[in-house]
Amino acid sequence: MKSLFSSHFNWVEKAMDLHLVRQNIVASNLANINTPGYKAKKVEFEEELQAMLKAEENKSITRTNPKHLPVAFDPNKVSPTLLKSLEPRVVQGEDSVDLDKEMALMAKNAMIYDTLAQVMKKGFEGMKSVITEGSK
C-alpha cells in the first residue's frame, strides 16, 4: 500500500531518532563527569545511514549472488553503534569526559535535530497546503 508520506519522511524520522539517542548518551556522559572510572560513550551512525541512503538512491542493496532478489531498503534497519572510549585519558585525577567537547557535541546535535524538525514541519505544511488548496 502506498503511503501518504513520501520516503523522505521516514529518513528524517530515523535521523531524528538517532540524534535523540546521541543526545541522551551525551547527557549521560555529562551526568557522570565526576564519576571515578567512568569512560565516555559515543554514538556513531552517520556512515551507516549514508551507505543506506546511497543504496536507496540506487533502489537496491548490493546482491552477492545473481539469484538473490533485490530488496527495498527499510530505514528501520539502521541503528546506532554505541562505542565506549577505549583510550581513557591518562591524566592524574581527571576522568575521561571532556566537558567542552561534550557540550560542543550537544550543541551541534541539537542544531541538527532542530533542522530536521524544520524539514519535517515544512513537509507537513506542504501537505496541508495541498489539502486546503485542493478543496477549493
N, C-alpha and C positions, 0 to 999 in steps of 0.2 A: 504494500500500500504506500502510495506517495505521501510524504509528509507536508504539512502546511509550511513548515520551516525549511529553508534551504540548508544544505550541508554545512555552510559556514557557521550556522548557529551551534551545531554540535561541536565544531572545533573550538569556537570561542568559549563555550561552556566547559569543555575539557581543560582548556588552558587556564580558565579562571579557577577551576577546581585544583589544578596543580599548583598555581600560585598561592592559593589558600593553604595548601599543605606546607609550602615553603614558609609562609608567614608564621604558621604555627610552630615550625621547627626553630625558626629564628627567635621567636618569643620564648621557646623552651630554653634555648641557649642563653638568652639574656637572663631568664629567671634563675638559671644555675650558674651564673657568673662567679659567685663566691663559694660554690660547692667544691671542696677539695677533690681532686682526681677526676673531675668531670671533663670529658672530651667533647668539643663542639661537634655538632652534627650538621650536615648539609644535604640538600635535596638537589638532584640533577635530573632533568627531563628534557631539556631543550634539544639535544642531539636526537633522541628517540622520536620526539614529536616532529622534528624537521624531516627525519627519514620517513615517517609515516605520511607526512604531507606530500613528500615527493612521490611516494608510492600511490597516493590518492590522485596526484596530478597525472600520473601515467595510467591511472584507472586499473591498475593491477599490482599485486605483490609478486615479487620475483618467484618464479617457479623453478625448482631444481630438477624437475622431471617433466618432459613434454606431456605426459599423461595426466599430470595434475591439472585440476580445474582452476581457472582464475578466481580469486576471492576478492570481493569488495572489502575495503578496509573499514574496520569498526573502531572509531575513536575511543571507545571504552576499553580497548586493549592496551592503551598507552598508560603506563603507571610510573610514578616517581621512583627513583632509586635513592634510598636513604644511605648516606655514607657517614661513617664515623671518622673523625680525623685520626689517621694512623701515625701522624708525626706530631706529638704534643710538643709545644714549645719547651725548650729546656732553659727556663729562667727560674731561678730560685724564688719561691714564694708567690709565683703567679700561676694562674690556671691557663687553660688553652683557649678560652673565649676572649676574643679581641673585641672590646666594646665598640670602638669606632667602626671596625669592619662590619660587625653585626648590625649596627644602626644604619650604616650606609646601604647594606643589603636590604634591610627592612624598608627603607625609604624608596629604593629603586623598585622593589617588588610591589609596594603599594601603588606607585605611579603606573606600573604596567597593569596591575589589576584594575585601577580606575579607568585606564584607557580601554581595556577590554569591556568594562561595564558600559562605557560610552558607545562602543561599537555595537553592543547588544541593544542598547537603548535606541540608537539610530535605526537599527533593523526593525524594531517594533514600531517606531514612528513611521517608517516607510510602509509597513503593513497596514497600520491604522489609516494612513493617507489613502492607500489603495481601496480599503474597505469603505471609507467615508465618501471618497470621490466616485466610487463605483455605484454607490446607492443613489446618486443624483440623476 
